[in-house]
Amino acid sequence: MNIGENMKILIITYHRVYNYGSSLQAYATLQAFSKLGLEAEVIDFVPKRYQNYSSVKQIYNESCYYHKNIFSRILSTAIKIPSYKKQKKVFDLFDEFLSLTQRFDEKSLNNDYPVADIYCTGSDQVWNNFFESSFIPEYFFSFLKNKEKCISFASSFGKESFEDNDKQILGQYLKKYSSISVREDSGVKILESISVPSIQLLDPVFILTKEEWLKIAEPNKYNFKYILVYQLHGDSNAIDMAIELSKTTGLEVLRLSNSFHQIGFYKSSFLPTVNEFLTLFNNAEYVITDSFHGTSFSINLNKEFFVKYPQKFSTRIKSILKLTELEDRAVSSYKDISLENKIDYSKVNEIIMRERNRSMDYLREAIDLG
């Protein structure tokens, strides 16, 4: 095996799912290996669900996960077409910040996969079986043929538990890994239940400091003070809480909108670039979100923020709040918000620095840098 600067790492992760967190965690993972002086690339693998993104067929197929009624699926597809086309354009622009291999689908990846010294399953919900009703084998390096070295870096299951048959499948898939780290404490418990050792690490976005993130942020184009709302879930009341907070503080509400139907009677930043996303968070007076990466960037950029847990996939948010001792930032309604209760970021930043160092130590040991 090559050592140090000659070693090549290939990462497989969700980087082409057209959302801000996925793009930025992929960038951060590449930067983590770069900090170690290694050559790293993301395998440009596109799962079936995201192939031909923004096409009518792709949007309709995705709507099947959320709508049982065919008429609801058709209506949902029609509404989403303009937003999905804009999403693809916006997120493809961020490719220039990512080191990518050639494009692969399931067939081409299994037939002729790229060669490296080490293969790393990255972060995000790569080990979730919700959308496909089964795990995606490629995220467990099912295509490797020669017992190559495999590790994981803060991988996520996106849920707290699995059925016994799913656990059995996981146990088989994970046999090839020499080192496993997961993003949530619930992930450690899942693996403990099948006797697979692992450790919990922060999401890769925390590997980079505030100053490092702002190096790729775009200049601010808003000249007013605002409460930023980053709401991804329809069952959330984040925007309602922001409107009430606006009445108390006199600050304007600025909603980071992923789709046309989220634009309302308040200022909106509709599908800003990934680089603008960082600026929007950094310049906010307050952030109200129901998003994991919205929470993560609020913490890493030292913002005053409040979180509304979504009904699904809230485990990852609860985990990061617990780790940073910020569980009091989770609120159910505006009446739970206390403006006098400011965050002591000197304490939080100490935790982040400690966990950042743990992550880098893990990577050094996992890839055997000594």
NUTORDO-935187 format. One record per residue (C-alpha): x, y, z; residue in one letter. Coordinates in steps of 0.25 Angstrom, whole numbers, padded with zeros to 4 digits, always signed. Example, Ala and Ser with C-alpha at 12.3 -4.5 7.8 and 13.67 -1.06 7.14 Angstrom:
BEGIN
+0049-0018+0031a;+0055-0004+0029s;
***
This chain:
BEGIN
+0000+0000+0000m;+0005+0014-0003n;+0007+0023+0009i;+0004+0038+0011g;+0004+0047-0001e;+0004+0035-0011n;-0008+0029-0005m;-0022+0030-0012k;-0035+0030-0005i;-0048+0028-0012l;-0061+0033-0005i;-0075+0028-0008i;-0086+0037-0002t;-0099+0044-0005y;-0093+0056-0012h;-0103+0057-0024r;-0116+0057-0017v;-0118+0072-0019y;-0118+0078-0006n;-0109+0087+0002y;-0105+0077+0013g;-0101+0066+0004s;-0092+0075-0005s;-0085+0082+0007l;-0082+0069+0015q;-0076+0063+0002a;-0067+0076+0001y;-0064+0075+0015a;-0060+0060+0014t;-0051+0063+0003l;-0044+0074+0011q;-0042+0065+0023a;-0034+0055+0015f;-0027+0067+0008s;-0023+0072+0022k;-0016+0059+0024l;-0008+0061+0011g;-0015+0050+0003l;-0021+0049-0011e;-0036+0048-0010a;-0048+0047-0020e;-0063+0045-0019v;-0068+0033-0027i;-0078+0040-0036d;-0089+0029-0033f;-0103+0033-0036v;-0114+0024-0030p;-0126+0020-0038k;-0134+0030-0030r;-0126+0042-0035y;-0123+0038-0049q;-0129+0048-0060n;-0132+0057-0048y;-0143+0067-0051s;-0149+0059-0062s;-0164+0056-0061v;-0161+0041-0059k;-0151+0043-0048q;-0160+0053-0040i;-0172+0044-0042y;-0165+0032-0037n;-0160+0040-0025e;-0174+0044-0021s;-0178+0030-0020c;-0170+0029-0007y;-0179+0040-0001y;-0193+0039-0008h;-0201+0026-0009k;-0212+0033-0018n;-0209+0034-0032i;-0215+0047-0034f;-0207+0053-0022s;-0194+0047-0029r;-0198+0054-0042i;-0201+0067-0035l;-0188+0067-0027s;-0180+0064-0040t;-0186+0076-0047a;-0183+0085-0035i;-0169+0081-0034k;-0164+0081-0048i;-0160+0096-0048p;-0153+0095-0035s;-0146+0082-0038y;-0140+0088-0051k;-0135+0100-0044k;-0129+0090-0033q;-0121+0082-0043k;-0115+0095-0049k;-0111+0101-0035v;-0105+0089-0029f;-0098+0084-0042d;-0090+0098-0041l;-0084+0093-0028f;-0077+0081-0036d;-0065+0091-0038e;-0062+0090-0023f;-0063+0075-0023l;-0052+0065-0028s;-0060+0055-0035l;-0057+0042-0043t;-0065+0039-0056q;-0080+0037-0055r;-0085+0023-0051f;-0098+0016-0050d;-0100+0002-0043e;-0096-0005-0056k;-0084+0002-0060s;-0079+0003-0045l;-0080-0012-0043n;-0074-0015-0057n;-0062-0006-0056d;-0060+0001-0043y;-0048+0012-0040p;-0036+0007-0033v;-0031+0013-0020a;-0023+0009-0008d;-0034+0011+0002i;-0049+0012+0000y;-0057+0021+0009c;-0073+0021+0011t;-0075+0035+0014g;-0086+0042+0023s;-0101+0046+0021d;-0112+0035+0021q;-0104+0025+0012v;-0108+0013+0020w;-0123+0017+0021n;-0133+0007+0014n;-0145+0016+0014f;-0146+0020+0000f;-0142+0008-0007e;-0149-0002+0003s;-0135-0008+0003s;-0121-0004+0005f;-0113+0001-0007i;-0101-0009-0008p;-0092+0001-0015e;-0091+0009-0002y;-0085-0003+0005f;-0075-0005-0006f;-0082-0018-0012s;-0075-0016-0025f;-0061-0018-0020l;-0055-0031-0024k;-0041-0032-0018n;-0043-0030-0002k;-0039-0016-0003e;-0038-0008+0010k;-0051-0001+0014c;-0054+0009+0025i;-0066+0018+0028s;-0066+0033+0032f;-0078+0037+0040a;-0088+0029+0032s;-0103+0030+0036s;-0114+0020+0036f;-0124+0032+0037g;-0133+0024+0047k;-0132+0018+0061e;-0135+0004+0059s;-0136-0008+0048f;-0144-0021+0047e;-0136-0033+0050d;-0135-0037+0036n;-0129-0023+0032d;-0119-0025+0043k;-0115-0038+0038q;-0112-0032+0024i;-0105-0020+0030l;-0096-0030+0038g;-0092-0037+0025q;-0090-0024+0017y;-0081-0018+0028l;-0071-0030+0029k;-0062-0024+0019k;-0060-0011+0027y;-0047-0010+0036s;-0051+0003+0043s;-0066+0008+0045i;-0070+0021+0050s;-0085+0026+0050v;-0091+0040+0051r;-0101+0037+0062e;-0101+0031+0076d;-0113+0022+0071s;-0104+0017+0060g;-0094+0012+0070v;-0105+0005+0077k;-0110-0002+0064i;-0097-0007+0062l;-0095-0012+0076e;-0107-0020+0074s;-0101-0028+0063i;-0087-0028+0070s;-0080-0019+0060v;-0071-0009+0067p;-0072+0006+0063s;-0070+0020+0069i;-0078+0032+0068q;-0072+0044+0060l;-0078+0058+0056l;-0083+0060+0042d;-0071+0064+0033p;-0076+0078+0032v;-0071+0081+0046f;-0057+0077+0041i;-0056+0091+0035l;-0056+0103+0044t;-0064+0115+0042k;-0053+0123+0035e;-0050+0111+0026e;-0065+0111+0022w;-0066+0126+0019l;-0054+0125+0009k;-0064+0118-0001i;-0076+0127+0003a;-0081+0137-0007e;-0082+0152-0003p;-0095+0156+0005n;-0106+0162-0004k;-0116+0165+0007y;-0114+0179+0014n;-0124+0176+0026f;-0124+0168+0038k;-0132+0156+0038y;-0137+0143+0044i;-0133+0131+0035l;-0143+0120+0033v;-0138+0107+0027y;-0150+0098+0027q;-0150+0085+0019l;-0162+0078+0025h;-0177+0081+0022g;-0181+0076+0036d;-0172+0086+0043s;-0177+0100+0048n;-0163+0106+0047a;-0168+0118+0038i;-0179+0121+0048d;-0169+0122+0059m;-0161+0131+0051a;-0172+0140+0048i;-0176+0141+0063e;-0161+0144+0066l;-0161+0155+0056s;-0172+0162+0063k;-0164+0162+0076t;-0151+0166+0071t;-0155+0175+0059g;-0145+0166+0050l;-0150+0162+0036e;-0152+0148+0032v;-0144+0142+0021l;-0148+0128+0017r;-0137+0119+0009l;-0147+0113+0000s;-0145+0100-0008n;-0157+0100-0016s;-0167+0110-0022f;-0178+0106-0012h;-0170+0111+0000q;-0170+0125-0005i;-0180+0133+0004g;-0183+0147+0009f;-0169+0149+0014y;-0155+0151+0008k;-0150+0138+0001s;-0137+0134-0004s;-0141+0123-0015f;-0131+0113-0017l;-0118+0121-0015p;-0105+0115-0019t;-0098+0105-0009v;-0088+0116-0006n;-0099+0126-0003e;-0105+0116+0006f;-0093+0118+0015l;-0094+0134+0015t;-0109+0133+0018l;-0106+0125+0031f;-0094+0133+0035n;-0101+0147+0034n;-0114+0143+0041a;-0118+0149+0054e;-0126+0136+0058y;-0128+0123+0050v;-0140+0114+0052i;-0139+0101+0045t;-0144+0086+0044d;-0132+0082+0037s;-0120+0074+0042f;-0110+0082+0033h;-0117+0095+0036g;-0115+0091+0051t;-0100+0087+0049s;-0097+0100+0041f;-0104+0108+0052s;-0095+0102+0062i;-0082+0103+0054n;-0084+0117+0050l;-0088+0121+0065n;-0102+0126+0062k;-0114+0127+0072e;-0124+0117+0067f;-0136+0108+0070f;-0140+0095+0064v;-0153+0088+0062k;-0151+0073+0061y;-0158+0067+0048p;-0167+0055+0050q;-0157+0046+0042k;-0142+0046+0042f;-0141+0054+0055s;-0131+0045+0061t;-0119+0051+0055r;-0123+0065+0060i;-0125+0060+0074k;-0111+0053+0074s;-0104+0066+0070i;-0111+0074+0080l;-0108+0064+0091k;-0094+0064+0087l;-0092+0079+0088t;-0101+0080+0100e;-0111+0089+0093l;-0123+0081+0095e;-0130+0093+0100d;-0130+0099+0086r;-0141+0089+0082a;-0155+0095+0082v;-0169+0091+0079s;-0175+0105+0077s;-0172+0120+0079y;-0176+0120+0094k;-0164+0111+0096d;-0154+0121+0091i;-0146+0129+0101s;-0138+0140+0095l;-0131+0143+0109e;-0125+0129+0108n;-0113+0131+0099k;-0103+0120+0095i;-0090+0119+0102d;-0081+0117+0090y;-0068+0117+0097s;-0073+0103+0103k;-0079+0098+0090v;-0067+0101+0082n;-0058+0094+0092e;-0067+0081+0090i;-0066+0083+0075i;-0051+0085+0075m;-0050+0072+0083r;-0059+0064+0074e;-0052+0070+0062r;-0039+0065+0067n;-0045+0051+0070r;-0050+0051+0055s;-0036+0054+0050m;-0029+0044+0059d;-0039+0033+0055y;-0036+0036+0040l;-0021+0035+0043r;-0023+0022+0050e;-0033+0016+0040a;-0024+0018+0028i;-0011+0015+0036d;-0004+0028+0035l;+0003+0025+0048g;
***
